[in-house]
Amino acid sequence: MNIKLAIADKNEEYLDRLLNVLKDYDDLSISVYTDRKSLEKVLSEKSFDVILFDTSVYEGQVPLGKTSLGIMLLDGTGDVPAGCKDFPKIKKYQRIHKIYKNILELYADKCGDKEILSDRKKSKAVAFYSPIGGAGKTTIALASAARLAMMGYKTFYLNLEDVASEAFYLPQTGEKGVSEMLNCLGTDVNFGVKLQGLMQVRNENLFYLNHFDTPNDIYELDPEEIEELVYSILKTGLFDFLLIDMGTSLDEKSVKIFEAADHVIIIEKPDAISAGKLEIFFRQTYIMQEYGRKMKGILNFDIGRANAFETKLSQIGRIHMVQNPDGEQFITMLSESSMSDFVREFLN
């Protein structure tokens, strides 16, 4: 993706600060204008995808020509000129990374669902499932995401639980997230650009969205919408891996995820109650016939060979029992240890 961005502002100190950050984003091609005449001249000759302007340089009297989107920098110190009232606005004095994300989000709404992302990756989807509550599915999914990110793979973590628990490791900012992306399905919004504008990042290669606004947002999703959401993320080509943290229910929505996934990781737990639930799951003949070839097992809460759990799946990993672990520290430890070597299976 390459967005042609023009920035118009007389404040050279502010421009220097802005450019020092924005120049590091490879998807922006930036031009700068510090006076009204030079901007008006270039608008008659060139087109931009986005013009980010301060009213010291542009007040809306001159048409933007073929430029797709004008965004006003709002400093909060004066009235908005009459010619600028209809432009979308971004707060001028905030973290520049947030300005960048605001630009992407606004441009996604404007540019339409056209192919503007380049160098697309072939993404793989890995789903983590267990019919057992408390089996450690989220912990293992997060540790897998962290390990893949450490290995240099761009990894997107998507939590599809009704009530999510990933916030202890992936902070929720209170901003737009999965619910907002659902609103883009079936519209002209450019899904990939919108996703880039909303996604959060932990460390260098681990990306995620804020969870659903309310549990109702996922309750009301039908299977086709779940399928479209997953495939829309994969089609952006922004990531090497999409890791899907599923709920414990076994319904048509779950089947759609099994279908979309390249690998399905079943988290097992070595106790009698868990064994009973897993036995019921394995008796779902249609699911095992259709998707069993994708499934591998990981035994969590492993307490040794004498108490080994008899699994019906090819087992790719065992996670040792740890007493009262701190969640964040445990994920960090697990992602850095040989216990998470099972992620190499996802590369195949």
N, C-alpha and C positions, 0 to 999 in steps of 0.2 A: 504494500500500500504506500502511495506517495501523495500526501495532501499538500497542494500548493497554498501556502499560508502567507498572507501579507499582514504586517503589523504596522499600524500608523499611530505614532505618539510623539509629542515634542519632548517628553521627559527622557533625556538620554541616559540618565542614571537608572531609571526604571527599565529602559530598553536593554541596557547592559545586563541587568539582573535577570530579566526574562530570557534573553538570548543565551546566557551562560548555562541555563538549564534546558531550554527547548532544543538547542543545537545537538543535544545528545540523543534525541529521538530520531531514529533513522527514517521514520515514516512521514517526516515533515520536511518540506522544501520551503525555506523562509526568505522572504524579502522584507525590507524595512524602509519606512518612509517617515520623515520627521517634519515635513511641511505640507501644507494644503495643496499648493500648486503642483508639486511633483506627484502627489497621489492622484489628483484629478487628471493629470496628463496620462499616467500609466493606466488608469481605469478606461481611458478611451482607446488604449492600444492592446492591453493584455487582459486575460481572464485569470481569476484565482478560484480556488475551491472555497477558501475562507478569507475574509478580511476581519481582523481583530483591531478595532479602532478606539481611540480616545477622541472625545468631542473637540479637543484642541486642534485636531487635524481634519476631522470629518464630522459634519453635522447633518448629513442626509440630503442636502440639496442636490448633489450631483448623483445621477444613477450609478449603480455598481456595475453596469454593463453586463457582461456574461458571467460575472462572479456568482457562484452558487449561494453563498451565505455570508451575510454581514453580522458581526457580533460586537456589541458595544461594551467597552470596558467601563464598568460602573464604579466610580470612586466614592460615591456617597456624600460628596461635598457640595453639590449644586443640582439645579433642576435639569431634567432631561430635555434637550432641544426637541421642538415639535417634530422635526424631521426624523428623529431617532426613536420615537415612542413605540413603533411597531417592531423594532429590532430585538432579537433575544439579547439578554444581558448576562455578563459574567462579572462577579466581583473582582475588581482590579487588584486589591491588596489582600492576597491570600497565598497559600502555598502554590508555587508554580506548577507542581505536579498536578494539583487539583484543577488549575486552569487548563492544562493539557487534556485531562479527562473530561472536563466540561466541553471543550472544543469537539472532542470525538463524539460525545453523546449528542450534541446538537447537530453535528454534521451527519450522523447516522440517520437522524430524522429527516434530513433535507436531501441527501444524495440519492435516496431510493435503494432498492434492492438490486444493485448492479455489481458486477464483478470488479472490485477495486483492490482486493487483497492479492498480493503477489507472493511468490516463493512459498506456496502452500505445502504444508507437510502432509504425509499420509498418517493420519492419527489412528491409534488403537484404543479401543474401549475395554476397560477391565471393571467388571461388576463384583462387588463384595456383598455376599448374602449369607444370612443364617436365619432359620426359623426360631432360633433361641434368643430370647432377650437376655442381655448381659453377657453375651459370648465374647465381647471385645471386638466386634466387627468394625466399629468406628475407629478404635485405636489402631487396629491393623491396617485399615484403609489409609489413615493419616500417616502412619509410619511408612507405608509403601510409597505414598506420594512424596514424603520427605526424602526417602532414599533415592527414588528416581530423579528428583530435582537435584540432589547432591551429585548424581551421576551425569548431570548436564542435560537431562531431558526436560523439555518444557511440559509441565504436568498440571492438568486442571482437575481439581477435586470438586465433585458435585454431590451434595447431600440431598437425598430424596426421602429421608425419614419424615414422618408426620411431625414429630417433636425432635428437633436436632440437638446434638450434644457436642458439636465440633468447636464451639466458641472458646473452650479452654485452650485450644491450640491455634485456631484461626479466628482472630478477634472480629467481632461484628460491629461495624461502625455506625449502624443506624441509618445508613444511606440506602439507596435503591439496590436491589439485588435480583434474585431469581424471579420474584414476582413481576418485576419490571420487564425482564426478558421474556416471560410468558406473554406479556401484552404485545410483544413484537411479532409473535408467531402469526402467520397469515396476513401480515401487513406489508407495506412497501418500505418499512424501516430496514436499513442495512444491518443485518443481524451481527455480522462480524465486527463492524465498527462500533456498534452499540455495546457489544460485549467488552471490547477493549476499553471503552469509556467507563464501564461499571465495575470491572473485575478488580479485586484486591490482590495483593501479592504478599507472600511471606517468604523471606529470603529471595534468592535470585530467580528461581525457576518454578516456584510453587504458586499457582494462581487459584482463586476461588471467588465465589459471589456471596454476598450476604444472604442468609437463609430466607425462606418464604416469610412474607410479612405476618401471616397467621397460618395455623394448621389448615384452615378452610381452603387456602389457596391450593394445597396439594390434595385435600379430600375431593375437591371439585374437578380436578384434572381427570380427563378421560384417557384411556390407553393410547389413543391416537395422538393426543397432545404430548404425552410423555415421550412417545416415539419421535415426534417432530422436534421436541426440545433436544433430545440426545443427538439426533442426526444433524440438527442445525449447528450444534457445537462442533461436531466432528467435521462438518463440511467447511467450517471456517479455515481449517488447516493451520490454526494458530498454535496448536499443541502437538507434542509427540504422543501424549497419553491423556485420555479422559478416564478418571477413576470415579466410579459411581458407587456411593454408599447407600445401599438399599434399605428399606424397612424390613420388618419380619413377616409381613403378610405375604400370602402366596395367591395373588389374584392376576387378572389380565394385564394390569400395569407391570407387574413383576415379569410376566412372560414376555412383554414387549422389550424389557431391558435385557433379559436373557438372549433374545433374538438379536438385539443390536450389538451385544458385547462380543469381543474376540475371545475373552477369557472370563469365566465365572468362578470366583473363589468362594468356596463354602467354608465358613468359619465353624469349627467343631469344638465342643467342650466335653471333657471326659467325666461326666457324671450321669447317673441313671435317668434323671428327668430329661436332660439334653439328648441322651441316646434315644429315648422314646420319641422325642419330637423329630429327630433326624430320621429315625426309622419310618415315620409317617411321611416325611418329605421324600425319602427315597422310593416310597411306594407309589408316587405320582408317575404312573407309567408313561403318560404322554410327554411330560416334561423331561424325564430321563431319556426317553428315546430321541426326542428332538434336540435336546441341549446338553445331555450328559457328557458328550464328547468334549465340550468346552470346559467342563467342571474339574477343578482340582481342590484338594482339601488342605486347610491349615489347622493344626491342632493348637488351640490356645489353652492356657492354664495347665500345661504339661507338667506332671509331677513324677515322671520317670517311667522306665520301661515296664516295671512291675504292674503299673496301673494304666498301661497304654490303652488307648481307646481304639476299638476295632472299627476301622472306617471302610466304607464301600468305595472310596475315591482314591485316586492316586494322590498321595500326600506330598506336598512340596515344602512344607515347613512346620516347625514346632516352636511354640513360644513358651518359655519356661514360666512357671508360677512365680510371681513376685508379690510379697506381702505389702499391702497398703501403698502402692506406688503413687507418686505425684504424676498426674497424667501427662503434663507437658514434658517433664524430665524423662518419663518412661518412653515416650515417643522418640525423643531425641536419642536416648540410649539405644532403643531398638533399631532406629534407622541407621545408626552408625555401627551396629554389631553384625556378626555373621548370621544372626537369627533372621535378618531381613534379606539374606541372599536369594530368597525365593523370587524376588522381583525379576531376576534374570530370566525366569520362565516367561515373563510377559514380552520379552524381546522376540520370541519365536513366532 
